[in-house]
Amino acid sequence: MKGPVGWVLRQPDGPRALRRATRVTVAGGTGFYVSLYVIGDATMAIYAMFGALPLVMLSDVPGPPPRRARALLAVAPAAVVLVTAGTLLAAHTWTAACGMLVVGFLVTFLGVASPRLAGVGIALQLFYVLPCFPPYAPQTLGSRLSGLVLGILLTACAERVLCPDPAPRPYRAVLADAVAACADCTSAVADTLEGRGTTPADPGERRTAARRAFESARPSRVPPAERPTSSSVRDHAFHDARVAVWQIRDQMDRLSAADGTAPAAATLLRHTTTALRSAARGLREGAPGVVTDRLAAEAAAFDVIRSAELPRTSVDRMRRDTIVRETAEAARRATTATRIALGDRPPVTDRDGPFWYATTPGFTLWRRRLACHLTPRSVHLQNALRVAVAMAFARLLAGALGMSHGFWVLLATLSLMRTWAVGTKAVLRPAFLGTVAGAAIAALLLLLVGDVPAFYAAALPVVTLVGFTVGALLGTAWTQAMFTLAFLLLFTQLAVPSWHLSAVRLLDVLVGGALGAVVSLLAWPRGGHGELRRAVADFLTEGADCCRTTVARLRDGDAPSRAEAGHRSTRRAMRLAEETYVQFVAERRPSKEVDARWEAALSVGYHLTHGGEPLSARGPAGALLPWPDAAARLTELAEGVAADAEHRAEEIRTASPPGPLPTTDPAPAGAGGDAVTDRAREAGAPGALLLVDVRGWLTGLADALARLRT
């Protein structure tokens, strides 16, 4: 298709922008014209338009069209409450500003626990903003609510039947690709260990493919509405599955240097591949499928073989077998997590174990997620406070200056303020230029046409459809110009048209944008970047303590409660670090090199946190008591690894250049052995494998920390 429409459709976001503009034109325009020209209620007409416009243009609701339509209908009760509150609190400037402070904070902060609520957050705030300005007219509440509900109903219908957006690719399908790519990678490594003659490039290519698939599954690479960041059981499970797949990918990198054949290890990797492919198939189909525990049985059989051959096993083979065993455990974690995400709820006996959330009530999960972010270090709390303060001050200023269309001030503040000062500054110039252009065009139009309501009524749908489509594609300046022109065409149908309205709109945008810039400059101006170093450093520090307590529990069994508390604290630090990183990526696209450095640090944190969980599950508290000398050596090694992690954390926190670590593994892979491996060989019992695997976990951590660069 050629011409302007063809150009729009050829743009990456063109079809979506055209669909949205069409829905807001039809839904909002229908409600506006029916209310104004058929019913004859101007108040109802305004609220019908503003019941549709923010839900279409300023919201991002996840899911296929039917689910989005239901989500929009679910907004109606909250919208009614907010419009009612705004109408009643408009009696005084200070009451309206206090209400704005509360609404701005709650709507923004509660979005932490639900992407759906976050997706309609701006719309919910505008439902309070519009009625909280003079005139104070509680007698018009019926008209306001009627128009609002009409606009929401028309929007939901348009979302369902009028140019519906195609259903987005669900996160489970994205994760399925990553799981399947890891299965291909483990299969290639199994071929190598079986001596099937594969070329070195084959496992390398599959590891590269797995890395690419995993990159696509990162929350920072997924559209905000589809990110698994809610407090639901499903999103908790998606997170655990992703982390487990990350661990498998890292383990395959460690196995890339393995030499020789190892039939038993290859057999376990084959069963690991089967389990991963089953999980990937379940994710693609959306059903957990048949549940088997074959991988657990094969891992136990592998341990029997290892135990029998332990007295004559080299350190290199111990290292390789430990990595294969860790890979199998990570695959079990991934498959269990995918089953939980797809609706299967296995019984959970350990309330502080890795799948503690599987049988936890939804309200408890929601409360825990909010409590996790009740800290000044949370970017979500910072954003909520920033928005609330800016909106409250904007309402006070608009009331003090007696601005006749003061809600434009708050709209400008809300739409132009970003999570970091540089981002806000970057959009101010094009926003002001766009507003000037739109106001100038509207003023010229008003001077030339005059008081001809029919002309403005006919022009509004055209400007809305064309302007909102083009504005979404050409950037902030065009968006503000089209919003300005559309708003002025709307309000000229409600009062005697005057070019002074253009000046009012321009002044309101200048005031609102400037106020948003000032608040962004004063309140956490560096955004996610300002917190990322601290959050990642805290994650590594908590992970270091988790490493210590895991070994202490296995050594003497006197620290189970401390270990459980440590796991909870580490999970909290992990969530804060992940979500800070997601905001950092959203604020500015870092280079691949910088991106890889942060992701490497997060990977080490995951290994510190989750790597010891299967070891704790395999061995009860005090499992290492029969071998006190080896246990003491592992304690020393764990302390060294924890100290290394804390050292790296401090380098990240202070932005210091990376240097050599103060401690190193005294018996690196390839050495002749140490107290741990020697004792394991002498014991030759199944329980002695725990010595080898704990040591393998710790030496793997030491290697990862040595490679970490900030």
Disulfide bonds with the S-S distance in Angstrom:
none
